[in-house]
Amino acid sequence: MAGNESGSGRPSIFPTLLYADAKAAVRQLTEAFGFTELHVYEGEDGSVAHAELAQGNGLVMLGSKGTGGVFDRAMKGAGPCGVYVVVDDVDAHHRRAVEHGAEILMPPTDQDYGSRDYMARDAEGNVWSFGTYAPGTAGG
């Protein structure tokens, strides 16, 4: 199977984002978008050195901007990114995001390609799409 050489079903691509306020990002992603906090490692200064949040069988990694590490320096000046997350119930997921004050860019919408999606922006400008489309899978 291309893209997953181990064949274990374990994801092999992990979006990695940096935030000015990574602790607030962890709160928003868990409370509004339903991610599960797996690990949060803090630096001596209280910054988030590394965090891992799960959604389904996927994982996003994040940390604090300004740590001076190689990745932080490489990402300096980078703009926001977009991440697509597959969810089972788009409308329920959307309701949760709205209840937690997330900025909704597009309400749940049936797409021509068979997916139902909605789009939101996090507090630092990253665009998160949530929907039923699962690229590279049967029926996706």
Residue pairs with C-beta under 8 A, 6 or more apart in sequence:
1 7
3 12
3 13
3 136
4 10
4 11
4 12
5 12
6 12
9 57
10 57
11 57
11 58
11 59
14 58
14 59
14 60
14 61
15 60
15 61
15 81
15 83
16 60
16 61
16 62
16 63
16 71
17 25
17 60
17 61
17 62
17 81
17 83
17 126
18 62
18 63
18 64
18 65
18 71
18 72
18 75
18 78
19 25
19 48
19 62
19 63
19 64
19 65
19 124
20 64
20 65
20 66
20 124
21 64
21 123
21 124
22 47
22 48
22 51
22 62
22 63
22 64
22 65
23 48
24 123
25 62
25 122
25 123
25 124
26 37
26 40
26 48
26 51
26 53
26 62
28 100
28 102
28 122
28 123
29 35
29 53
29 60
29 62
29 122
30 36
30 37
30 53
31 100
32 96
32 97
32 99
32 100
32 101
32 102
32 120
33 55
33 85
33 93
33 96
33 97
33 102
33 120
33 128
33 130
34 55
34 87
34 93
34 96
35 53
35 54
35 55
35 60
36 53
36 54
36 55
37 51
37 52
37 53
38 52
38 53
38 54
38 59
39 50
39 51
39 52
40 48
40 50
40 51
40 52
41 48
41 49
41 50
41 51
42 48
42 49
43 49
43 64
43 67
47 63
47 64
47 66
47 67
48 62
48 63
48 64
49 63
49 64
49 67
50 61
50 63
51 61
51 62
51 63
52 59
52 60
52 61
53 59
53 60
53 61
53 62
55 85
55 87
56 85
56 86
56 87
58 85
58 86
60 83
63 71
63 72
65 72
65 75
66 72
79 125
80 121
80 124
80 125
80 126
80 127
81 126
81 127
82 126
82 127
82 128
82 129
83 126
83 127
83 128
83 129
84 129
84 130
84 131
84 133
84 135
85 128
85 129
85 130
85 131
86 130
86 131
86 132
86 133
86 134
87 93
87 130
87 131
87 132
88 132
90 108
90 116
90 117
90 118
90 130
90 131
90 132
91 108
91 116
93 118
93 130
94 104
94 107
94 108
94 118
94 130
97 104
97 118
97 120
97 130
98 104
102 120
102 121
102 122
103 120
103 121
104 118
104 119
104 120
105 119
105 120
105 121
105 127
106 117
106 118
106 119
107 118
108 116
108 117
108 118
109 116
109 117
109 118
110 116
111 117
111 131
111 133
113 133
114 133
115 131
115 132
115 133
116 131
116 132
117 129
117 130
117 131
117 132
117 133
118 129
118 130
118 131
119 127
119 128
119 129
119 130
120 127
120 128
120 130
121 127
121 128
122 128
133 140
134 140
